[in-house]
Amino acid sequence: MTEDFQDRNVEPGKADASVPRPTEQFPHAGAAEHAAWAAPGAAHQTPHYQQQQHPGEHHRTQPFPGPESGHGFGAPGSPPPPHTVPGAAFGAQPPQPPRRPFRTGLVAGAVALALVSGGVGGAVGALVTRSDDGRASVTNALDAPKPNVSNASNAPAGSTQAVAQKVLPSVVMIKVASNRAQGEGSGVVLSSDGLILTNNHVASGGGAGAKMEVMFSDGSSAPATLVGADPVSDLAVIKVQGKNDLTPIELGTSSNLQVGQPVVAIGSPLGLAGTVTTGIVSALNRPVSTSGEGGQNPNAPQPVIDAIQTDAAINPGNSGGALVDGSGKLIGINTAIASLGAGEMGSQQSGSIGLGFAIPVDQARRVADELIKSGHATYAQIGIKLRPQDSAALVLEATPDGPAAKAGIPSGVVITKLNDRSIDSGESLIAAVRSHQPGDKVKVTYTDEQGNNPKTVEVTLTGAPADGGR
């Protein structure tokens, strides 16, 4: 089946087990498990606490235990498996183990402690002085006065500590609850009077009629309502009530990011508000699909993000939080992670494995501005039909009177470049096009299916509403 490039050909109710997922704390209630197609590994999207189940609903994931759980990655409150002794009858007392191994363990521990103590003692011994009667003088660290040091004031400019102090007041935790689902995500403050930017899959994750509450860094909270949401870019703007003294985040730019530059991620993973993690920009221009999380229109184009990849630890609950540079300027909105699926590496990995993805701030700025002004957003389109999952951007059809057709791009060719950016799949073309604004002029290079006869034409991208209009 062929389809317009904005739609993804995915079998209903199935998920690609090899890709990133949104990092909100709850799955979209009643929906099939979603995935993001960008990096190896299955994506994970897990609630911090049990999602309410209703007749007919399919529970897609095991809840990720919160800090109160003592049983690792099992269901919250589930007891550990009982210890059994082979051959022992039920209720019979197993033979008592000999005491020698227990003592051996203690001896080994004592040896280890002795070795450590010996090393420390040797170092200290070199500093000990002798009193007049030949006995060693005794010194005690507890007798030293408490130093007058201010860790806050001593934070070097550009350090993680300085960045955290600057950005933490501008990052919030968002709680969403309805009679179908409940969960948590993150957001960043856009205005002092309460505009908050987050992910669409966070704001819409509770379904229709869900209530939102925003928790601030000072411990206060306020209810919030939806201003506008865009499933295609996976962004949303909400507005809190009764706040006019918030600290807006400082926006940077994503146009000149470099692979390897340090970044800091701030959000509320697993409900742990104000969590700071560090890493680098691992890669740029990663096409990541969040598979329509929270979208209300099944005919709407699937969200494909031209993402920033980072190894800063991002986990469920980080969605909508901040990815900032070394000066504390926002460069991305954390959105998805890749994680290993069941059967890979021998187990299921639910948390961060160093593959996180963020929406570039330049795109987020444009979409947020449109959402605030009109409640809706637009995206750029090139006017062709292709299969997003293909390993090449093969043009199945150029939409009549569309941008590609007007530029003379015929059916049956393969698009290999958009400006200077290489295109190696259907999704990479979608991500590259949507990284631009409607009205932008781009250079498109294409070849025949054998890779011969390259041609380059100029295409003026048009705009389409994110609600599925063409």
C-alpha positions in Angstrom: 0.0 0.0 0.0 1.3 3.4 -0.8 0.6 6.5 1.2 1.5 10.1 1.5 4.8 10.5 3.3 3.2 12.1 6.3 1.5 8.8 7.2 3.2 5.8 8.6 2.4 2.3 7.3 2.1 0.5 10.6 -0.2 -2.4 11.3 -2.8 -1.4 13.9 -2.1 -2.7 17.4 1.6 -3.4 16.6 4.7 -1.7 17.6 8.2 -1.7 16.1 10.4 -3.4 18.8 13.5 -1.6 17.7 13.0 2.0 18.3 12.7 4.9 20.8 9.5 5.8 22.7 8.1 8.9 24.3 9.3 9.3 27.9 6.0 10.3 29.5 5.1 8.4 32.7 2.0 6.8 31.3 1.0 5.1 28.1 -1.9 6.5 26.0 -4.9 4.7 27.6 -6.4 2.0 25.4 -4.0 2.5 22.6 -1.6 -0.1 21.2 2.0 0.1 22.1 3.8 2.8 20.2 7.4 3.1 19.0 9.8 5.5 17.4 11.9 4.6 14.4 15.3 6.0 14.8 17.8 4.0 16.7 18.4 0.3 17.6 16.5 -1.0 20.6 12.9 -1.0 21.6 11.4 2.0 23.1 10.0 2.1 26.6 7.1 4.1 27.9 6.2 3.1 31.5 3.9 4.5 34.2 5.4 5.4 37.5 2.3 3.9 39.2 -0.3 1.5 38.0 -2.6 2.7 35.2 -6.2 2.2 36.0 -7.7 -0.7 33.9 -11.2 -0.8 32.5 -13.0 -3.5 30.6 -11.8 -3.8 27.1 -8.6 -2.0 27.7 -5.2 -3.7 27.0 -2.5 -3.1 29.6 0.6 -2.7 27.5 3.4 -2.3 29.9 4.5 -3.3 33.3 4.6 -0.2 35.5 8.1 1.0 36.4 8.5 0.8 40.2 8.9 4.0 42.0 11.4 4.7 44.7 9.2 3.1 47.3 9.4 -0.3 45.6 12.0 -2.7 46.9 11.6 -5.4 44.2 13.6 -4.0 41.3 11.9 -3.9 37.9 8.9 -6.1 38.7 5.3 -4.9 39.3 5.0 -2.5 42.2 4.5 -4.3 45.5 5.2 -7.8 44.0 7.1 -10.0 46.4 10.4 -11.5 45.4 10.3 -15.1 44.3 10.5 -17.6 47.2 13.7 -19.4 47.9 13.4 -23.1 47.6 15.7 -26.0 48.4 15.8 -28.9 45.9 14.4 -32.0 47.3 12.9 -30.5 50.4 9.3 -31.3 51.2 6.9 -28.4 51.6 7.0 -27.2 55.2 10.2 -29.2 56.0 13.1 -27.4 57.4 16.1 -27.4 55.0 19.4 -28.6 56.4 21.3 -26.0 58.3 24.3 -24.7 56.4 27.7 -25.1 58.2 28.9 -22.1 60.0 32.3 -22.2 58.5 31.4 -20.4 55.2 29.7 -17.7 57.2 32.9 -17.1 59.2 35.0 -17.3 56.1 33.0 -14.5 54.6 33.5 -12.4 57.7 37.2 -13.1 57.7 37.4 -12.2 54.0 35.6 -9.0 54.8 37.9 -8.3 57.7 40.9 -8.8 55.4 39.5 -6.3 52.9 38.9 -3.8 55.6 42.3 -4.3 57.0 43.9 -3.8 53.6 42.0 -0.5 53.2 42.8 0.6 56.7 46.4 -0.4 56.3 46.7 1.8 53.2 45.1 4.7 55.0 47.1 4.2 58.1 50.4 4.1 56.1 49.5 7.4 54.5 48.5 9.0 57.8 51.6 7.6 59.6 53.9 9.6 57.4 52.3 12.8 58.7 52.2 12.0 62.4 54.6 14.0 64.6 56.1 12.9 67.9 55.7 14.6 71.3 58.6 15.3 73.6 58.0 12.0 75.5 58.2 10.1 72.2 54.5 9.3 71.9 52.7 10.2 68.7 50.5 13.4 68.8 46.8 12.8 68.4 44.8 14.8 65.8 41.1 14.5 65.1 39.3 15.8 62.0 36.2 16.5 64.2 38.1 19.1 66.1 38.7 21.2 63.0 36.4 24.3 62.6 33.7 24.2 60.0 35.0 26.0 56.9 33.2 29.1 55.7 32.6 28.0 52.1 29.6 28.8 49.9 29.2 26.1 47.3 26.6 28.1 45.5 28.7 31.2 45.0 31.7 29.1 44.0 30.0 27.4 41.1 32.3 28.1 38.1 30.6 29.7 35.1 29.6 27.0 32.6 29.8 24.2 35.1 26.9 21.8 35.6 26.3 23.2 39.0 26.0 26.8 37.6 23.7 25.5 34.8 21.5 23.7 37.2 21.1 26.7 39.5 20.1 28.8 36.5 17.7 26.4 34.9 16.0 24.5 37.7 13.5 27.3 38.5 12.3 27.2 34.9 11.6 23.4 34.7 8.4 22.0 36.1 6.7 18.6 36.7 3.3 18.1 35.2 0.8 15.6 36.7 -2.0 14.5 34.4 -5.0 12.4 35.7 -8.3 11.2 34.3 -10.6 8.3 34.9 -8.6 6.4 32.2 -5.0 7.0 33.1 -2.7 9.1 35.3 1.0 9.9 35.0 3.7 12.5 35.0 5.9 14.5 32.7 8.0 17.6 32.5 7.8 21.1 31.0 9.6 24.4 30.7 8.4 27.9 31.6 8.0 30.2 28.6 6.4 33.2 30.4 6.3 34.7 33.8 2.5 34.5 33.7 2.3 30.8 33.3 2.8 29.6 29.7 4.5 26.1 29.8 5.9 24.2 26.9 5.8 20.4 27.0 5.2 17.4 24.8 1.8 16.7 23.2 2.0 13.1 24.5 2.3 14.5 28.0 -0.5 17.0 27.8 -2.8 14.7 25.9 -1.7 11.4 27.6 -4.7 11.4 30.0 -7.3 11.7 27.2 -10.2 14.0 27.0 -11.3 15.6 30.3 -7.9 15.0 32.0 -6.8 17.4 34.7 -3.4 18.8 34.8 -1.4 20.1 37.8 2.0 21.8 37.5 4.5 21.5 40.3 7.2 24.2 40.6 10.7 24.1 41.9 9.7 26.1 45.0 7.3 23.4 46.0 4.1 25.2 45.0 1.6 23.9 42.5 -1.2 25.2 40.3 -3.8 23.8 37.9 -3.3 24.1 34.2 -5.3 24.1 31.0 -4.4 23.3 27.4 -3.6 26.2 25.1 -2.8 24.2 22.0 -1.3 20.9 21.0 0.4 19.7 17.8 0.7 15.9 17.4 2.9 16.2 14.3 5.8 17.9 16.2 4.7 16.3 19.5 4.6 19.7 21.2 2.0 21.4 23.4 1.5 24.6 25.4 -0.4 24.7 28.6 -1.3 27.7 30.9 -1.2 27.6 34.7 -3.6 29.7 36.7 -2.7 32.2 39.4 1.0 32.6 38.7 2.7 35.8 37.5 6.2 35.5 38.9 7.6 32.5 37.2 11.2 32.4 35.7 11.1 31.9 31.9 13.8 29.7 30.5 16.3 31.3 28.2 16.0 30.0 24.6 19.1 29.2 22.7 19.4 27.9 19.1 19.8 24.4 17.6 21.1 25.6 14.3 24.8 25.5 15.2 25.0 22.5 17.6 28.1 20.4 17.4 28.4 16.7 18.1 30.3 16.2 21.3 29.4 19.5 23.0 28.2 19.1 26.6 24.6 19.3 27.5 22.4 19.1 30.6 19.0 17.4 30.9 16.5 18.5 33.6 13.1 17.0 34.3 11.1 14.7 36.5 12.1 11.1 35.7 9.9 8.6 37.6 8.3 11.5 39.4 11.7 12.7 40.8 11.2 16.4 40.2 14.3 18.6 39.5 16.5 15.8 38.4 19.7 16.9 36.6 21.8 14.7 34.3 24.7 15.4 32.0 26.0 14.2 28.7 26.9 15.3 25.3 25.3 15.8 21.9 25.7 12.3 20.5 24.3 13.0 17.0 22.2 15.4 15.1 19.3 15.1 12.6 18.1 11.7 13.8 14.6 10.9 12.3 12.5 9.8 15.3 8.8 8.9 15.1 6.7 8.9 18.2 3.9 7.1 16.3 1.1 9.5 16.9 1.1 9.6 20.7 -2.0 11.4 22.0 -3.1 12.3 18.5 -6.9 12.5 18.2 -7.1 12.3 14.4 -6.2 8.8 13.0 -5.7 10.4 9.6 -3.3 13.0 10.8 0.4 12.7 9.7 2.6 10.7 12.1 5.1 12.8 14.2 8.6 12.4 12.8 11.1 14.6 14.7 14.4 15.8 13.3 15.9 15.0 16.7 19.0 15.8 18.7 20.5 12.6 20.1 22.1 12.7 23.6 23.6 10.3 26.1 22.4 12.4 29.1 20.3 10.0 31.2 16.6 10.4 30.1 13.9 8.2 31.6 10.1 8.0 31.7 8.9 11.3 33.1 11.6 13.4 31.4 9.3 14.1 28.5 8.8 17.8 27.9 11.8 18.7 30.0 14.8 20.8 29.1 17.9 19.9 27.2 20.3 22.9 27.7 23.8 23.9 26.6 26.7 24.8 28.8 25.4 28.3 29.4 21.9 27.1 30.4 20.1 28.1 27.2 17.4 25.7 25.9 18.5 23.7 22.9 15.9 21.0 22.9 12.7 19.4 24.5 13.4 15.9 25.7 10.9 13.6 24.1 11.9 9.9 23.5 14.4 7.2 24.5 15.5 4.0 22.9 15.6 0.9 25.2 16.2 -2.8 24.7 13.1 -4.9 24.2 12.4 -8.3 25.7 14.7 -11.0 24.3 17.5 -8.6 23.5 20.6 -8.8 25.7 18.8 -11.5 27.6 16.3 -9.3 29.5 14.1 -6.2 29.2 15.8 -2.9 29.8 13.3 -0.2 30.9 15.5 2.8 31.7 18.1 4.9 30.0 20.8 3.2 27.9 22.3 6.5 26.7 20.0 6.9 23.7 17.8 9.9 24.3 16.2 12.3 21.8 15.1 15.9 21.9 13.1 18.2 19.6 15.4 21.0 18.4 14.5 24.3 20.0 14.3 26.2 16.7 11.4 24.0 15.7 9.9 24.1 19.2 10.0 27.9 19.2 8.1 28.2 15.9 5.5 25.7 16.9 5.0 27.1 20.4 4.5 30.6 19.0 1.8 29.3 16.5 0.1 27.3 19.3 -0.1 30.4 21.6 -1.4 32.7 18.8 -3.9 30.4 17.1 -4.1 27.1 19.1 -2.8 25.2 16.0 0.5 24.7 14.2 1.6 24.1 10.6 4.4 22.0 9.2 6.3 22.1 5.9 5.6 19.6 3.1 7.2 18.8 -0.2 4.2 17.1 -1.9 5.2 13.5 -2.6 4.0 10.1 -1.7 6.5 7.5 -0.4 6.8 4.7 2.2 8.4 6.1 5.3 9.9 2.7 6.4 11.8 2.3 3.1 15.6 2.5 3.2 15.5 5.0 0.4 13.3 8.0 -0.3 11.6 6.5 -3.4 9.1 8.9 -4.9 5.9 6.9 -5.6 4.0 9.9 -6.8 4.4 13.6 -6.9 1.2 15.3 -5.7 -0.4 17.2 -8.7 0.3 20.9 -8.4 2.4 20.2 -5.3 5.9 21.7 -4.6 7.8 18.6 -6.0 5.6 18.4 -9.1 6.1 22.1 -9.8 9.8 21.7 -9.5 9.7 18.8 -12.1 10.5 15.9 -9.7 9.0 12.8 -11.4 7.7 9.5 -10.0 10.1 6.6 -9.6 13.2 8.7 -8.6 15.1 8.5 -5.4 15.7 11.7 -3.4 19.3 11.6 -2.1 19.8 15.1 -0.7 17.9 18.1 0.7 20.3 21.0 0.6 23.6 19.6 1.9 21.9 16.9 4.0 22.1 13.3 2.9 18.8 11.4 2.7 18.9 7.7 3.2 15.3 6.7 4.0 11.8 7.8 3.7 11.7 9.0 7.3 14.9 11.0 7.0 13.3 12.9 4.1 10.2 13.6 6.3 12.3 14.8 9.2 14.5 17.0 6.9 11.4 18.6 5.3 9.7 19.2 8.7 12.8 20.8 10.1 12.1 23.7 7.7 9.3 26.3 7.7 6.5 26.6 5.2 7.7 28.9 2.4 11.4 27.9 2.7 13.3 27.2 -0.6 15.4 24.1 -0.6 17.7 22.3 -3.0 16.6 18.7 -3.7 18.9 16.2 -5.4 17.5 13.0 -6.9 18.7 10.1 -9.0 17.1 7.2 -10.9 16.5 4.0 -8.9 20.0 2.7 -9.8 21.6 5.8 -8.4 22.5 7.3 -11.7 21.8 10.6 -13.5 21.7 13.0 -10.4 19.7 16.2 -10.8 19.2 19.1 -8.5 16.2 21.3 -8.4 14.9 24.1 -6.2 11.6 23.4 -4.3 9.5 25.9 -2.4 8.0 24.0 0.6 4.3 24.7 1.3 2.5 24.6 4.6 -0.1 22.2 5.9 -2.1 22.2 9.1 -1.0 19.6 11.6 -4.6 18.3 11.9 -4.1 16.2 8.8 -4.9 18.8 6.1 -2.9 18.5 2.9 
